Amino acid sequence: MAMIALFVIVGCILLVVWLILRPKVPDFRVDSLSLSNFNVSSSSQSVTGTWSVGFMVYNPNKKLSIRYDDVESSIYYGPGFISGTRIPPFAQGTKDRTSVNATFSAANSFVGAPMARGIDADKARGSVSFNVRLLAKVEFLRGGWRLRRRLLKVLCRGVAVSLLSKGGLGTLGGGSRDCQVVV
């Protein structure tokens, strides 16, 4: 009976803490993107380019700050991986907005024939859509008290890059893109 009572009491305490703090996942948005030295080769089935992606991160919590550690980001064309990078750790106070930048580089990165043909066809139309993924270990903090560490997954689908006619340059097309966030 004492064990059951202990579980009920602990459960009630956790419920009250959750109701008071109401943790919410942060909002991520791709605000900027530039692409340089972009080239795709169907014969060697490779991609070359440098992507610079700017994220705007918003902490909607009124009572919890967030710390982001081990932040990794990757860029994909469809399901095919192109490049990855690490981002320095950062922290956010309550109701805080933070700009975060990620730079990806690929030099004759092998992507396979179907992916190279797809990128080449989109490039001929003047716009290529990429997917950007971000993974981070996050901690929600309240004063000296912290909730357990969680894995935050961010997926920004269909981030369109409008390509200039010459020089392998491109910029974010269609304005900012909201991302899907899962903890």
N, C-alpha and C positions, 0 to 999 in steps of 0.2 A: 504493500500500500504506500509506503514511504517513497519507493522508487517512482511509482505512478504519479504521486503528488509532486515530486521533484520535476519530472518531465513536464507536467502541466504548468507549473510555476515558471520554468525556464521558457517554455513555449509562449506563455502570456507576456513575459518580459520582452522577448524578441519581437512579438507582434506590436507591443507598445512602442518600442524603439523604432521599428520600421514605420509605424503610423506617424511618429513625430518627425523623423528625418525625411521620409519619402524620397529615397534615392531615384534619380532619373538619369538615363543615359545621355551623354553629350551629343550635340548636333555637329555633324561634319558637312562641309560644303567645299567643292572645288571652285575657287574664286578666280584662279588664273592658270594658264598653261602656255608655255612657249616651247616650240620644237625647232631645233636647228640641226644642220648637217644630215637631214633625213634622206635616206636612200634605201631602196629595196631592190634586191637582185633576184630575179626569178631563176637565173641560171645557177647561181651558187646557193640559192634558197636562204638568203641572209638579209638581215636588217641592220642598218647603221643609223644612229641618231642620238641626240641629247634632249631629253624632256626635262623641263623645269616646271613642277606642279606646285601651286600655292593653295593650301587649305585654310579655311577659316573654321576654327573650333570654338563652340559655345558651350559653356557649362550652365545648364538651366536650373541647377540646384540652388535653393535659397540658404541652405544650412550646411552643405557639404562642399568641400574643395576636392579637387581630383589631381592625382599625381600619375603621370604616364612614364613608364620605364620600358626598356627593351623594345623600342618602336621600330618596326620593320615595314617597309612599303615595297610594293611590286607593281609593275605595269604589264598588262596583257593585251593581246589582240584576240578577242573572243576568249576561248579557254587557253590559248597558247601563251606561255610565259615569254616575255621579251627581256626584262631587266629588273633588278631589285636593288634596294639601298637601305641604309639604316639612318634613322633620324635621331638627333640628340634628345635625351629625356627632357620633359618640361612639366610644369605644374600650373594649375588654374585655381584661382579663388572662386568664390561664389559669384554667380552671374557674370563671369568673366569671358571675354572674347580673346582668342589668341591666334595669331598668324603662324602657320607652320609651313616650311618649304621642303620639298623633296626633289632631288636631282637624280635622274636615271640616265645611264649611258650604255649604249650598245655599239660595239665595233665589230661589224661583220658577224653578228650573232646568228647562229643557225636556227631557223624557224621551221623548216620543212617546206615542201613544194606547195601544198594546199594553202597554207597560211601566207606564203610569199605571194601567191597569185591573188589571194583575197585582198591583201594590203595594196598590191599593185593596181587592182581594179578600182578600189576605193580612192587611191591616190589620183588616178586618171579622172575621177569625178570631182576632185578638188577637196574632199573631206574624208578623214579617216577617224573612226571611233575606237577608242581604247577603253579598257577597264582598269581602274586603279584600286588596289587593295592595300589596306593598312592593318597591321596587327600590333597590339600593345598590351603590356601588363599594366593594369590600372588599380589604384587604391583610392577609395573614397574616404576622406578624412573629415573629422569634426573635432577641432581643438587638438588635444593629444590623443583622442580616441580614433581608431581606424577600423574600417570594415576589412574583411579579408580581400586578398589580391584576386583579381579576376582577369580573364583574357577578353580584351575588347577587339571585335572584328568590324572593320569598316569596309564597305564595298561601294565604289562609285562606278556605276555601269554607264556605258555609252557616252563617254566624255569625248565629244566631237572636236577634232582639230581641223580648222580651216587652213588649207595649204595655199601658199603663195605660188604663183606660176613658175617661178625660177628659184634656184638656190637652196632648195630643201628646207625652207622655213615655214613655220605654221604657228597659229595662235588659237586660243580657245574659241570655239564657235558656238553660238547660241546662248551665251551668257553663263552664269553660275549654274552648277549642277549639284543638287542635294544628294547625299550619300545615305545608304542604308547602314544602320549601326546596330550591332547585337553584342550583348555582354553574356 
